[in-house]
């Protein structure tokens, strides 16, 4: 392509807002686009990721029966569907299975994407607490899925699982961020509005780092029926954006996240920069002929405002990732605004190029602007504009030659000229909310000097051995596919990631040796445990006391051995500097968590814990098979020792009673019986099988939070007929400790020998303020746990 000279486009002439760098990205869209690399491959290979039907089992019942007329039109079920919406690695995020089943899958998707984006940015979340989180969401289909189970299936986690604001809050909570945290609903403009707000927070110093994202999952057919009745969906099941035959859009789903930082800070920190955001704007169409209809006037105002805030001439924009839904009215309004703002005053032979990712993956609604931004960031990085699919020719009333606008009907290299490569992204909502972002190619940077050192210590870790092996497999495949990755960048990127319990390491002179190491590891049944930790320590001491006497490779091997044992070194002293590079992110071990339909009144985890009453009797040795077989193993007792708890038939819902003729309750159950009871109830609260609860496992390891503690305390109190404050759960955070405390509370008390009430109280920070203070027994139990 001929190089064009452009005026007023050079960086020194730009006077606008402080540039914001995109330093990390993640995404999950249809067609297997579960990473930026896979997404770019989908775009360049011109993949149509739209499926004519949803995945099997996506909607309950026969979805074909939903293809019925709505307002005189056939409802299409074609869409850009992601493969798995029910799977989630609840254990990784410290969430119990029971709570995970009540969480909107959009919350789960946001958590995974946020984690992946930070790994892509080579930043550990725990080191950047001053981070703001901005997410976009539109529909909450999962609420309808849960309500279909009936009121008896409501749990303590139903509300937090429903609320859209929790999407952002989950991310802030898990990653430990104390900056602003909010979920935006600006309809289909939402995720670009989130980017706009995140950039504002960075420029005003409200946060040092920001996360912006959008998530969208289409879980019920009724939402599509409503959109079809509105007249915006394509009966043909494809988005023919800007084409004369455009008849509406096809829905898509997925999500994307970007990590943002002021450009000057990103350059100082050595971050990899995908692109920079020069400025952005939001507005509303105001009152015009119809609220859902697009407004060319509103869009013209928006585009001009964004250019002004970015400090750029509109004629210097090379490409616009359009909202481009494929509705006749929307396309006409958008082309008109683009032609008037960006199409005029351009150099000859340099039209504005426009395209729409919706032709590949569908309209992802709340995540649509984010899908467009990730596409633009990748296009600027690769200096290539992908083809916009399903375009044959423009409407008769639109003349590309006269308007200075060309649809990207073929893939092309980025236009060449003297100015920086620039692009823009649009997103419009059917409520009139609009957003527009101006982006520019990242500034050139000098490669990091390898400092003449060839060896690198390369490390990898995961929470479980299974995840570690999958991680190793993915990394091997990536290195084989892209052998040009520099060893220094590989080692640097992996060392910046959070180190988990299961670890491997190797010292390598080149990437090929890393591949050989991964092959050997994957061929073994387990990790190589050979090696002497004392020898490793001796080498490090020798290197410290007698510099130059220890071979550098041996020293790296020693550091790697200690890393595998849980010690994390100062990586700046171990490996020379490198730059972040895109690598496979954490391999989440997903299991199904879903609000499956249940018979009313039989939903698992129902809060009606008195439906299974227990009677503790001094004269009976009967105990339920459930308590004996399922809970005994976890509590470390034998079946014979569980002889004090009798389970009444499930249908006999009557109050719990302590059966004894002695008012002092001289025949309280033994500790072993109480351990079995605690194990059973704890398993119900968490949503796992009792045999997965170990007697000395801290409750926090099971994902127990304040809501779980309140429910568990109520369940135990109802079973035993005594008050069991939630503070006791925190004070005795294992089955063993809690059973001992319950036994002490049930033991007969002689007023003459009873210990005095504590004069000072220790209030647990997590229960409500009105919770009673910890007793002496609780304090003793807590101290045993802390000291043990």
ABEGO torsion letter per residue (X at the ends): XBBBBBBGABAAABBBBBBBBBABBBBBBBGGBABAAAAAAAAAAGBBABBABBBBGABBEBAAAABBBBGGBBBBABBBBBABAABBBAAAAGBBAAAAAABBAAAAAAAAAAAAAAAAAGBBAAABABBBBBBBBABBAAAAAAAAAEAAABBAAAAAAABAAAAAAAAAAAAGBABBBBBBBAEAAAAAAAAAAAAAAAAAGABABBBBBBBBBBABAAAAAAAAAAGABBAAGBBBBGBAABAEBBBBBEBBBBBBBBAAAAAAAGBBBABBBABBBBBBAEBBABAABBBAAAAAAAAAAAAAAAGBBAAABABBBBAGAGBAAAAAAAAAAAAAAAABGBBBGBBBBBBBAAAAAEBAEAAAAAAAAAAAAAAAAAGBBBBBBGBABBBAABBAAAAGBBBBABBBBBBBBABBBBBBBBBBBAAGBBBBBBBBBBBBBBBBBAGGBABBBBBBBBABAAAAAAAAAAAAAAAAABAABBAAAAAAAAAABBBBABBBBBBBABAAAAAAAAAAAAABABBBABEBAAAAAAAAAAAAABBGABBAAAAAAAAAAAAAAGBBBBAAAABBBBBBBBBBBBBBBBBBBBBBBBBBGABBGBABAAABBBBBBAABABBBAAAAAAAAAAAGBBAAABAABBBBBAABBBBBBBBBABAAGABBBBAAAAAAAAAAAAAAAAGBBAAABBAABBAAAAGBBAAAAAAAAAAAAAAAGBBBBAAAAAABABAAAAAAAAAAAABBBBAAABBBBBABBBBBAABBAABBBBBAAAAAAAAAAAAX
